[in-house]
Amino acid sequence: MRCALTILVLLTIAQAGAPAPASGTVVSDDFERHTLGSNWIVLGGSGSIGIVGQSDLGLVAGPARGGATEWGAGGFLADQFSEAMISPDRNDSMLTQVFVRHRVSDNARYGFHWNNGLGGRWEIKYDGVPTAQTRILASIVAPEPAAGDRIRIEARGSRISGYHNGALILSAEDTSPDAITATGRLGVVFRFTTTFPATYPSAVFEEWTGGDLPASVSVGPPKGGAPPPHVTIQPHPVVGRSTVAISGDLPGVGGVTFSLYDASGRLIHTREVRDPGGFTFEGTGMPAGVYFYRLSASRRPLAHGRLVIER
């Protein structure tokens, strides 16, 4: 059974950095090499963080519960983003967080992640050390992100927003006296939330991108890619039967999976989508409430959203 999340104490360890990028830039790393390199500053988990299998960022040595690292090759503007793709080899009990505006004076930062406590929910947090600094700015119950999913946080002025696979999940204004409004570093946090000591090595992130929002591409499908499929449920809310229609390009009929989760994130229904026009969903006999669906192909997410059942 998963335990409650704990706060990761950040211990800054300086590394020599590469030449700083000019403001207004975006940087990225796909981790396809042997070592972490000098572009990164390790904040926690020193000696444990590295490149797993010459392809993914993660924990390569123990004992360690987790770690944090941020881009140290140069600074960015105050309006910035951090985005990471979850590794296909990630341990299911590994929390994955992206963060922006790390303030070195007190180690506070804004983070976006999925928390396995309280039924499983997305959170935007003002986080740091000591524990008393932590504030939940926004949260919503939802199923756990899967391998290959992208998580992203944006800071624009006082507004902090979190995205899952290009879809806006949460947004909040931070007007507290201790709000972080100036530029800061950005990066990722990862932490085992159940078994410890953990099994090593453990991959967490397949790639990472971050930088200044004015120079960043808009959130959505990759450059040159087709628009993602769109799911329509009619009638909705579901009372008995409804049609789940799918529009847009699908990566091969028969290779698409529709998965349904309850409010706690538990998988309760899955089926292969063989007709590009969609299928009939039978909600009779299911408890009324809010559910979440995910459309995927070959472990890659295509679309997700809510499905409400009424009686």
C-alpha positions as a Markdown table, in Angstrom:
| # | Residue | x | y | z |
|---|---|---|---|---|
| 1 | Met | 0.0 | 0.0 | 0.0 |
| 2 | Arg | 1.4 | 3.4 | -1.0 |
| 3 | Cys | 2.5 | 5.6 | 1.9 |
| 4 | Ala | 2.0 | 9.3 | 2.1 |
| 5 | Leu | 4.4 | 11.5 | 0.3 |
| 6 | Thr | 7.3 | 13.0 | 2.2 |
| 7 | Ile | 9.1 | 16.3 | 1.6 |
| 8 | Leu | 12.4 | 16.0 | -0.2 |
| 9 | Val | 15.1 | 18.1 | 1.5 |
| 10 | Leu | 17.1 | 20.0 | -1.1 |
| 11 | Leu | 20.8 | 20.2 | -0.6 |
| 12 | Thr | 22.5 | 22.3 | -3.3 |
| 13 | Ile | 25.7 | 20.9 | -4.7 |
| 14 | Ala | 27.3 | 23.2 | -7.3 |
| 15 | Gln | 28.7 | 22.0 | -10.5 |
| 16 | Ala | 30.6 | 23.7 | -13.2 |
| 17 | Gly | 28.2 | 24.9 | -15.9 |
| 18 | Ala | 28.4 | 25.2 | -19.6 |
| 19 | Pro | 28.1 | 28.6 | -21.3 |
| 20 | Ala | 24.8 | 30.3 | -20.4 |
| 21 | Pro | 22.1 | 30.4 | -23.0 |
| 22 | Ala | 20.9 | 33.9 | -24.0 |
| 23 | Ser | 17.6 | 34.9 | -22.4 |
| 24 | Gly | 14.6 | 34.0 | -24.5 |
| 25 | Thr | 15.9 | 30.5 | -25.3 |
| 26 | Val | 14.7 | 27.0 | -24.8 |
| 27 | Val | 17.0 | 24.1 | -23.8 |
| 28 | Ser | 16.4 | 20.3 | -23.9 |
| 29 | Asp | 18.0 | 17.1 | -23.0 |
| 30 | Asp | 17.2 | 13.5 | -24.1 |
| 31 | Phe | 19.8 | 11.9 | -21.8 |
| 32 | Glu | 21.2 | 9.7 | -24.5 |
| 33 | Arg | 24.7 | 9.5 | -23.1 |
| 34 | His | 26.7 | 7.9 | -20.2 |
| 35 | Thr | 26.8 | 10.7 | -17.6 |
| 36 | Leu | 24.6 | 13.5 | -16.3 |
| 37 | Gly | 27.1 | 16.1 | -17.4 |
| 38 | Ser | 27.9 | 19.6 | -16.3 |
| 39 | Asn | 24.7 | 21.3 | -17.5 |
| 40 | Trp | 22.8 | 20.0 | -14.4 |
| 41 | Ile | 23.0 | 20.9 | -10.7 |
| 42 | Val | 22.1 | 18.1 | -8.3 |
| 43 | Leu | 19.8 | 19.4 | -5.5 |
| 44 | Gly | 19.1 | 16.1 | -3.7 |
| 45 | Gly | 20.2 | 12.5 | -4.1 |
| 46 | Ser | 23.8 | 13.3 | -4.8 |
| 47 | Gly | 25.7 | 10.3 | -6.1 |
| 48 | Ser | 22.4 | 8.5 | -6.9 |
| 49 | Ile | 21.2 | 10.6 | -9.9 |
| 50 | Gly | 22.5 | 9.7 | -13.3 |
| 51 | Ile | 21.7 | 8.3 | -16.7 |
| 52 | Val | 20.1 | 4.9 | -16.7 |
| 53 | Gly | 20.8 | 2.7 | -19.7 |
| 54 | Gln | 22.4 | 5.6 | -21.6 |
| 55 | Ser | 18.9 | 6.9 | -22.4 |
| 56 | Asp | 16.8 | 8.0 | -19.3 |
| 57 | Leu | 17.3 | 10.2 | -16.3 |
| 58 | Gly | 16.9 | 8.4 | -13.0 |
| 59 | Leu | 18.5 | 6.8 | -9.9 |
| 60 | Val | 21.5 | 4.7 | -10.7 |
| 61 | Ala | 22.7 | 3.9 | -7.2 |
| 62 | Gly | 21.4 | 3.4 | -3.7 |
| 63 | Pro | 20.4 | 3.8 | -1.0 |
| 64 | Ala | 18.3 | 6.8 | -2.0 |
| 65 | Arg | 14.6 | 7.6 | -1.8 |
| 66 | Gly | 14.7 | 10.1 | -4.6 |
| 67 | Gly | 16.4 | 13.1 | -6.0 |
| 68 | Ala | 16.1 | 16.5 | -7.6 |
| 69 | Thr | 18.1 | 18.2 | -10.4 |
| 70 | Glu | 17.9 | 21.4 | -12.2 |
| 71 | Trp | 19.3 | 23.0 | -15.4 |
| 72 | Gly | 22.5 | 24.8 | -14.3 |
| 73 | Ala | 23.9 | 25.9 | -17.6 |
| 74 | Gly | 22.4 | 29.4 | -17.4 |
| 75 | Gly | 19.5 | 31.5 | -16.2 |
| 76 | Phe | 16.1 | 32.2 | -17.8 |
| 77 | Leu | 13.4 | 34.8 | -17.7 |
| 78 | Ala | 10.8 | 35.0 | -14.9 |
| 79 | Asp | 8.1 | 33.6 | -17.2 |
| 80 | Gln | 9.3 | 30.0 | -17.8 |
| 81 | Phe | 8.3 | 26.4 | -18.2 |
| 82 | Ser | 9.6 | 22.9 | -17.4 |
| 83 | Glu | 8.3 | 19.8 | -19.2 |
| 84 | Ala | 9.4 | 16.1 | -19.0 |
| 85 | Met | 8.4 | 12.9 | -20.6 |
| 86 | Ile | 7.9 | 9.9 | -18.3 |
| 87 | Ser | 10.2 | 7.0 | -19.1 |
| 88 | Pro | 8.6 | 3.7 | -20.3 |
| 89 | Asp | 10.7 | 1.9 | -17.7 |
| 90 | Arg | 9.6 | 4.1 | -14.7 |
| 91 | Asn | 8.8 | 2.2 | -11.5 |
| 92 | Asp | 5.1 | 2.6 | -10.8 |
| 93 | Ser | 5.8 | 3.9 | -7.3 |
| 94 | Met | 8.0 | 6.8 | -8.5 |
| 95 | Leu | 6.6 | 10.3 | -8.2 |
| 96 | Thr | 7.5 | 12.5 | -11.1 |
| 97 | Gln | 7.5 | 16.3 | -10.7 |
| 98 | Val | 8.5 | 19.2 | -12.9 |
| 99 | Phe | 9.3 | 22.6 | -11.3 |
| 100 | Val | 10.0 | 26.2 | -12.1 |
| 101 | Arg | 11.4 | 29.3 | -10.3 |
| 102 | His | 13.6 | 27.6 | -7.7 |
| 103 | Arg | 14.6 | 30.3 | -5.3 |
| 104 | Val | 18.0 | 29.4 | -3.9 |
| 105 | Ser | 17.7 | 31.6 | -0.7 |
| 106 | Asp | 15.1 | 29.3 | 0.8 |
| 107 | Asn | 14.8 | 26.4 | -1.7 |
| 108 | Ala | 11.2 | 27.3 | -2.5 |
| 109 | Arg | 9.9 | 26.4 | -6.0 |
| 110 | Tyr | 6.6 | 25.7 | -7.9 |
| 111 | Gly | 6.0 | 22.1 | -8.7 |
| 112 | Phe | 3.4 | 20.1 | -10.6 |
| 113 | His | 2.9 | 16.4 | -10.0 |
| 114 | Trp | 0.5 | 13.6 | -9.4 |
| 115 | Asn | 0.2 | 12.7 | -5.7 |
| 116 | Asn | -0.9 | 9.1 | -4.9 |
| 117 | Gly | -2.5 | 10.3 | -1.6 |
| 118 | Leu | -6.1 | 11.3 | -1.0 |
| 119 | Gly | -7.4 | 9.0 | -3.8 |
| 120 | Gly | -4.8 | 10.2 | -6.4 |
| 121 | Arg | -4.7 | 13.7 | -7.6 |
| 122 | Trp | -2.8 | 16.3 | -9.6 |
| 123 | Glu | -1.3 | 19.1 | -7.5 |
| 124 | Ile | 0.3 | 22.5 | -8.1 |
| 125 | Lys | 2.5 | 23.2 | -5.0 |
| 126 | Tyr | 4.5 | 26.0 | -3.6 |
| 127 | Asp | 7.1 | 23.7 | -2.2 |
| 128 | Gly | 10.4 | 23.8 | -0.4 |
| 129 | Val | 12.2 | 23.4 | 2.9 |
| 130 | Pro | 11.1 | 23.3 | 5.8 |
| 131 | Thr | 7.8 | 21.5 | 5.6 |
| 132 | Ala | 6.0 | 24.6 | 6.8 |
| 133 | Gln | 6.7 | 26.3 | 3.4 |
| 134 | Thr | 4.5 | 23.9 | 1.5 |
| 135 | Arg | 1.3 | 25.2 | 0.1 |
| 136 | Ile | -1.2 | 23.4 | -2.2 |
| 137 | Leu | -2.2 | 26.0 | -4.8 |
| 138 | Ala | -4.6 | 23.8 | -6.7 |
| 139 | Ser | -5.5 | 20.1 | -7.0 |
| 140 | Ile | -7.9 | 17.8 | -8.8 |
| 141 | Val | -8.6 | 14.0 | -8.5 |
| 142 | Ala | -7.5 | 12.1 | -11.5 |
| 143 | Pro | -5.9 | 8.8 | -12.6 |
| 144 | Glu | -2.1 | 8.3 | -12.5 |
| 145 | Pro | 0.0 | 9.4 | -15.5 |
| 146 | Ala | 1.4 | 6.6 | -17.6 |
| 147 | Ala | 4.7 | 5.8 | -19.2 |
| 148 | Gly | 5.3 | 8.1 | -22.2 |
| 149 | Asp | 3.0 | 10.9 | -20.8 |
| 150 | Arg | 4.3 | 14.5 | -20.7 |
| 151 | Ile | 3.9 | 16.7 | -17.6 |
| 152 | Arg | 4.5 | 20.4 | -17.9 |
| 153 | Ile | 4.4 | 23.5 | -15.5 |
| 154 | Glu | 4.3 | 27.1 | -16.6 |
| 155 | Ala | 4.9 | 30.3 | -14.6 |
| 156 | Arg | 3.5 | 33.5 | -16.1 |
| 157 | Gly | 3.5 | 36.4 | -13.7 |
| 158 | Ser | 1.6 | 35.2 | -10.6 |
| 159 | Arg | -0.2 | 32.4 | -12.5 |
| 160 | Ile | 1.1 | 28.9 | -12.3 |
| 161 | Ser | -0.4 | 26.3 | -14.6 |
| 162 | Gly | 0.0 | 22.5 | -15.0 |
| 163 | Tyr | -0.5 | 20.5 | -18.2 |
| 164 | His | -0.8 | 16.7 | -18.8 |
| 165 | Asn | -0.2 | 15.7 | -22.4 |
| 166 | Gly | -0.8 | 19.2 | -23.6 |
| 167 | Ala | -4.1 | 19.6 | -21.8 |
| 168 | Leu | -4.5 | 22.2 | -19.1 |
| 169 | Ile | -5.2 | 20.4 | -15.8 |
| 170 | Leu | -4.8 | 23.1 | -13.1 |
| 171 | Ser | -4.1 | 26.8 | -12.9 |
| 172 | Ala | -3.8 | 29.0 | -9.9 |
| 173 | Glu | -2.8 | 32.6 | -8.9 |
| 174 | Asp | -0.2 | 32.9 | -6.1 |
| 175 | Thr | -0.6 | 36.3 | -4.4 |
| 176 | Ser | 0.9 | 35.2 | -1.1 |
| 177 | Pro | 3.6 | 37.5 | 0.4 |
| 178 | Asp | 6.2 | 34.7 | -0.1 |
| 179 | Ala | 5.2 | 34.1 | -3.8 |
| 180 | Ile | 8.1 | 33.6 | -6.2 |
| 181 | Thr | 7.9 | 36.3 | -8.9 |
| 182 | Ala | 11.5 | 36.6 | -10.0 |
| 183 | Thr | 13.6 | 34.3 | -12.3 |
| 184 | Gly | 14.8 | 31.0 | -10.9 |
| 185 | Arg | 16.2 | 27.7 | -12.0 |
| 186 | Leu | 13.9 | 24.9 | -13.3 |
| 187 | Gly | 14.1 | 21.1 | -13.4 |
| 188 | Val | 12.6 | 17.9 | -12.0 |
| 189 | Val | 12.1 | 16.0 | -8.8 |
| 190 | Phe | 11.6 | 12.2 | -8.5 |
| 191 | Arg | 10.9 | 10.1 | -5.4 |
| 192 | Phe | 10.0 | 6.6 | -4.5 |
| 193 | Thr | 6.7 | 6.7 | -2.6 |
| 194 | Thr | 6.5 | 3.0 | -1.5 |
| 195 | Thr | 9.3 | 0.5 | -1.4 |
| 196 | Phe | 12.6 | 1.6 | 0.2 |
| 197 | Pro | 15.3 | 0.7 | -0.1 |
| 198 | Ala | 14.5 | 0.6 | -3.8 |
| 199 | Thr | 15.7 | -1.5 | -6.7 |
| 200 | Tyr | 18.4 | 0.2 | -8.8 |
| 201 | Pro | 18.8 | 1.3 | -11.4 |
| 202 | Ser | 15.4 | 3.0 | -11.9 |
| 203 | Ala | 14.6 | 5.2 | -15.0 |
| 204 | Val | 12.2 | 8.1 | -14.5 |
| 205 | Phe | 12.4 | 10.7 | -17.3 |
| 206 | Glu | 13.0 | 10.0 | -21.0 |
| 207 | Glu | 13.6 | 13.6 | -21.9 |
| 208 | Trp | 13.3 | 17.1 | -20.6 |
| 209 | Thr | 12.7 | 20.6 | -22.0 |
| 210 | Gly | 12.6 | 24.0 | -20.3 |
| 211 | Gly | 13.2 | 27.6 | -20.8 |
| 212 | Asp | 11.5 | 31.0 | -21.4 |
| 213 | Leu | 7.9 | 31.0 | -22.3 |
| 214 | Pro | 8.1 | 33.8 | -25.0 |
| 215 | Ala | 10.5 | 31.6 | -27.0 |
| 216 | Ser | 8.7 | 28.3 | -26.3 |
| 217 | Val | 6.4 | 26.5 | -28.7 |
| 218 | Ser | 2.8 | 26.3 | -27.8 |
| 219 | Val | 1.6 | 23.3 | -25.8 |
| 220 | Gly | 0.2 | 20.6 | -28.1 |
| 221 | Pro | 1.2 | 18.0 | -30.6 |
| 222 | Pro | 4.9 | 17.8 | -31.5 |
| 223 | Lys | 6.1 | 20.0 | -34.3 |
| 224 | Gly | 5.2 | 18.4 | -37.7 |
| 225 | Gly | 2.8 | 15.9 | -36.0 |
| 226 | Ala | -0.9 | 15.4 | -36.6 |
| 227 | Pro | -3.5 | 17.0 | -34.3 |
| 228 | Pro | -4.4 | 14.6 | -31.5 |
| 229 | Pro | -7.7 | 12.6 | -31.7 |
| 230 | His | -10.7 | 14.2 | -30.2 |
| 231 | Val | -13.2 | 12.2 | -28.1 |
| 232 | Thr | -16.9 | 13.1 | -27.9 |
| 233 | Ile | -19.4 | 11.3 | -25.6 |
| 234 | Gln | -23.1 | 11.6 | -26.5 |
| 235 | Pro | -25.3 | 11.7 | -24.5 |
| 236 | His | -23.3 | 13.0 | -21.6 |
| 237 | Pro | -23.5 | 12.5 | -18.7 |
| 238 | Val | -24.1 | 8.8 | -19.3 |
| 239 | Val | -27.4 | 7.4 | -18.0 |
| 240 | Gly | -27.6 | 4.1 | -19.8 |
| 241 | Arg | -25.8 | 3.8 | -23.1 |
| 242 | Ser | -23.7 | 6.5 | -24.8 |
| 243 | Thr | -21.7 | 6.7 | -28.0 |
| 244 | Val | -18.0 | 7.4 | -27.7 |
| 245 | Ala | -17.0 | 9.0 | -31.0 |
| 246 | Ile | -13.4 | 9.5 | -32.0 |
| 247 | Ser | -12.3 | 12.0 | -34.6 |
| 248 | Gly | -8.8 | 12.7 | -36.0 |
| 249 | Asp | -6.0 | 10.5 | -37.1 |
| 250 | Leu | -5.5 | 7.2 | -35.2 |
| 251 | Pro | -2.2 | 5.2 | -35.4 |
| 252 | Gly | -3.8 | 2.2 | -37.0 |
| 253 | Val | -7.3 | 0.8 | -36.3 |
| 254 | Gly | -7.1 | -2.0 | -33.7 |
| 255 | Gly | -4.0 | -0.6 | -32.0 |
| 256 | Val | -5.9 | 1.9 | -29.9 |
| 257 | Thr | -7.0 | 1.2 | -26.3 |
| 258 | Phe | -9.8 | 3.0 | -24.3 |
| 259 | Ser | -9.2 | 2.7 | -20.6 |
| 260 | Leu | -11.6 | 3.9 | -17.9 |
| 261 | Tyr | -10.6 | 4.7 | -14.3 |
| 262 | Asp | -12.6 | 5.5 | -11.2 |
| 263 | Ala | -12.0 | 8.5 | -9.0 |
| 264 | Ser | -9.3 | 6.7 | -7.0 |
| 265 | Gly | -7.3 | 6.0 | -10.2 |
| 266 | Arg | -8.2 | 2.3 | -10.3 |
| 267 | Leu | -8.6 | 0.8 | -13.8 |
| 268 | Ile | -12.1 | -0.6 | -14.1 |
| 269 | His | -12.6 | -1.0 | -17.8 |
| 270 | Thr | -10.5 | -1.4 | -21.0 |
| 271 | Arg | -11.3 | -2.2 | -24.6 |
| 272 | Glu | -9.7 | -2.1 | -28.0 |
| 273 | Val | -11.1 | 0.6 | -30.4 |
| 274 | Arg | -11.5 | -1.2 | -33.7 |
| 275 | Asp | -13.8 | 1.3 | -35.4 |
| 276 | Pro | -12.4 | 4.8 | -36.0 |
| 277 | Gly | -15.9 | 6.1 | -35.7 |
| 278 | Gly | -16.1 | 5.0 | -32.0 |
| 279 | Phe | -18.1 | 2.5 | -30.0 |
| 280 | Thr | -21.1 | 2.2 | -27.7 |
| 281 | Phe | -20.3 | 2.6 | -24.0 |
| 282 | Glu | -22.6 | 0.6 | -21.6 |
| 283 | Gly | -22.9 | 2.4 | -18.3 |
| 284 | Thr | -25.8 | 0.5 | -16.9 |
| 285 | Gly | -25.0 | -1.1 | -13.6 |
| 286 | Met | -22.0 | 1.1 | -12.9 |
| 287 | Pro | -22.2 | 3.4 | -9.8 |
| 288 | Ala | -22.9 | 7.0 | -10.5 |
| 289 | Gly | -20.0 | 9.4 | -10.3 |
| 290 | Val | -17.0 | 10.9 | -12.1 |
| 291 | Tyr | -14.7 | 8.7 | -14.0 |
| 292 | Phe | -11.6 | 9.4 | -16.2 |
| 293 | Tyr | -10.8 | 7.9 | -19.6 |
| 294 | Arg | -7.5 | 7.6 | -21.5 |
| 295 | Leu | -7.1 | 6.8 | -25.1 |
| 296 | Ser | -3.7 | 5.3 | -25.9 |
| 297 | Ala | -1.8 | 3.4 | -28.6 |
| 298 | Ser | 1.4 | 1.4 | -28.0 |
| 299 | Arg | 1.6 | 2.8 | -24.5 |
| 300 | Arg | 1.6 | 6.4 | -25.9 |
| 301 | Pro | -1.3 | 8.7 | -24.7 |
| 302 | Leu | -3.6 | 10.1 | -27.4 |
| 303 | Ala | -6.4 | 11.8 | -25.4 |
| 304 | His | -7.9 | 11.8 | -22.0 |
| 305 | Gly | -10.9 | 13.4 | -20.2 |
| 306 | Arg | -13.8 | 12.9 | -17.8 |
| 307 | Leu | -16.8 | 10.6 | -18.1 |
| 308 | Val | -19.8 | 11.2 | -15.8 |
| 309 | Ile | -22.4 | 8.6 | -15.0 |
| 310 | Glu | -25.7 | 9.6 | -13.6 |
| 311 | Arg | -28.7 | 7.6 | -12.3 |
